[in-house]
Amino acid sequence: METRLKFEIQPQPDDVTCGPTCLDAVYSYYGDEIPLEQVVREIPQLEGGGTLAVLLGSHALRRGYEATLYTYDLRLFDPTWFTPEAPPLAEKLTAQAAAKENPKLRVATVAYLDFLRLGGRIRMRDLNGALIRHYLRRGVPILTGLSATYLYRMPREYGPKSDHDDIRGEPAGHFVVLCGYDQQTRDVLVADPLWPNPLAPDHYYVQGMDRVLSAIMLGIVTYDANLLIVRPRGSPR
């Protein structure tokens, strides 16, 4: 593989802690050893389980890192908000929350406003191989929220135990870390905390770029569809 980071990830403790487990692995990659149990405990969990990438980013900001979030979630962000002449994102997010009666949107809005207040950056840029290569070639792992249903090509999930049910089920979101890339074959190396894993006998597997990017974009149905870049403060951009 052309670019492969020396990246290690632990198994997620349960079905809803993939996000904190991925973030803990990013911390470890930078030599910042912190118990996984502490990361899980400190990151807010949504009603019904799981978390948001922006909450992971805020945890990193509070720990002294820089954090940039690339979003593709058009339910939360309008593309015109990212033009040079647009008003501040915080202003638009606040106005949207006041105009829409959606509880999860309001929860997410509060999280994004906190992320911005802490110094986080939010971007909207075309999702392609060039963006992935840009960070991996610089030794920066990419934490991403995506559709596990599409990535694994598994049945949708239903009920409190997330049972597979192709009729009653709903799409499932997930967090993984992209830690390698081969430009010639257009393959991506994925570090995945899910164990056991339907795609590999361990936590690492190679997938085609098209499938990975499609899974990221389809994460929009679970308020994912994003890339989270966490780096030590002062790192070259």
Number of C-alpha atoms within 10 A of each C-alpha: 14 11 17 17 17 10 18 18 21 17 17 19 16 11 13 20 24 25 28 31 26 28 26 25 25 25 19 17 18 14 9 13 12 12 10 20 12 11 19 20 11 12 19 17 17 13 8 8 11 19 25 24 27 27 20 25 28 24 21 24 22 12 12 12 20 21 25 20 21 18 26 25 20 11 10 18 16 14 13 11 17 16 9 8 8 10 12 11 17 17 11 14 22 14 11 16 18 10 9 10 10 10 10 11 17 18 12 21 19 14 20 25 17 16 26 18 12 17 15 21 17 17 15 18 11 11 17 11 17 10 11 21 18 12 16 18 16 12 17 21 27 22 27 26 30 29 27 21 19 20 21 13 12 15 19 19 19 17 11 8 8 13 13 15 14 13 10 12 15 18 18 19 27 27 31 23 26 25 25 26 26 18 14 8 11 13 21 27 22 21 25 26 28 23 16 11 15 12 15 12 10 15 19 20 15 18 16 14 20 14 14 22 19 16 25 27 19 24 28 21 16 17 24 26 25 27 25 23 21 24 22 16 11 8 8 7 7
